[in-house]
Amino acid sequence: MEGYTRDMDFRETGMPWVLPSPHIPNPEAAIYYPVSGILGELYSMSIGVGYTLPFKLFCAEWINAEQLSHRLNARNIPGLMFRPIHIKPFYSTGKGENIQGVEVYVTDKDAAPLALTQFYVMEELAEMYPDKKLFDIADQSRLDMFDKVCGSKEIRKRFTQNYKVADIESYWNKDVEPFRAASSKYHLYK
């Protein structure tokens, strides 16, 4: 691919976007998919699928949008900002209901902990609403799929002990550098 480098965003290629999924309609949605896609497997809150902002939202009828937004922004998570949002999904989780929560803005995709973002949200929600912990209110049949997309039950097991990102962060990231080192020799583009 003439002119392509590994650090390019898809939009920089000048190529037309071809949907890899109906819920990933543009290159931006592909960046947001890791932000909420794992939590979305629980179907216990809207992540924007079924609305116009797939993978950019964390909403439910019991959330106070302004408080959640304030708390998440106060964490100063690198590369992320949050704003309150009120929506009425067209389909999927929350269909036809007036729900609220936060819209996520990735301001720096290289600095943002994309996949851990959903765990930061779950941590804040567990503190704000201890009777609404997402693993407790989710249909228990969905836990298996959550575990599959995490790669094991270990993430859920560690996280649900205290609902703290700190309890999973090192385990979540343990294979990142070894994988980068092992895979680098296969990179066709630098």
Residue pairs with C-beta under 8 A, 6 or more apart in sequence:
1 13
1 189
4 13
4 189
5 189
5 190
6 187
6 189
6 190
9 27
9 109
10 17
10 27
10 30
11 27
17 25
17 26
17 27
19 25
20 30
23 29
23 49
23 54
23 55
24 30
24 33
24 54
24 55
25 54
29 54
29 55
29 56
31 106
31 109
31 114
32 48
32 54
32 55
32 56
32 104
32 106
33 55
34 114
34 115
35 55
35 56
35 104
35 106
35 114
35 115
35 117
35 118
36 47
36 48
36 55
36 56
36 57
36 58
36 104
36 117
36 118
36 121
37 47
37 55
37 118
37 149
38 115
38 118
38 146
38 149
38 150
39 45
39 47
39 58
39 118
39 121
39 122
39 134
39 146
40 47
40 49
40 55
40 93
41 142
41 145
41 146
41 149
42 134
42 135
42 138
42 139
42 142
42 143
42 146
43 93
43 138
43 139
43 142
44 60
44 93
44 134
44 137
44 138
44 139
44 142
45 58
45 59
45 60
45 63
45 93
45 94
45 101
45 134
46 57
46 58
46 59
46 60
46 87
46 89
46 92
46 93
46 94
46 99
46 101
47 54
47 55
47 56
47 57
47 58
47 93
48 54
48 55
48 56
48 57
48 59
48 103
49 55
49 92
49 93
50 89
50 90
50 91
50 92
50 93
50 94
50 95
51 57
51 87
51 88
51 89
51 90
53 87
53 103
56 103
56 104
57 85
57 87
57 101
57 102
57 103
57 104
58 68
58 101
58 102
58 104
58 118
58 121
58 125
59 65
59 85
59 87
59 94
59 99
59 100
59 101
59 102
60 94
60 99
60 100
60 101
60 132
61 94
61 97
61 98
61 99
61 100
62 129
62 132
63 99
63 100
63 101
63 125
63 128
63 129
64 100
64 128
65 84
65 85
65 86
65 100
65 101
65 102
66 84
67 128
68 82
68 84
68 101
68 102
68 121
68 124
68 125
68 128
69 82
69 83
69 84
69 102
71 124
71 127
71 128
72 80
72 82
72 102
72 120
72 121
72 124
73 81
73 82
75 120
75 124
77 112
77 113
77 117
77 120
78 108
78 111
78 112
78 113
79 106
79 107
79 108
79 109
79 110
79 111
79 112
79 113
80 104
80 105
80 106
80 107
80 112
80 117
81 104
81 105
81 107
82 102
82 103
82 104
82 105
83 102
83 103
83 105
84 100
84 101
84 102
84 103
85 100
85 101
85 102
85 103
86 98
86 99
86 100
87 94
87 98
87 99
87 100
88 94
88 96
88 97
88 98
88 99
89 95
89 96
89 97
89 99
102 121
104 117
106 112
106 114
113 120
115 172
116 165
116 168
116 169
116 172
119 159
119 165
119 168
120 165
122 133
122 134
122 159
122 163
123 163
123 164
123 165
125 132
125 133
125 134
126 133
126 134
126 163
127 163
133 160
133 163
135 143
135 156
135 160
138 146
143 156
146 156
147 153
147 155
147 156
150 156
154 171
155 168
155 171
155 172
158 167
158 168
158 171
159 165
159 167
159 168
161 167
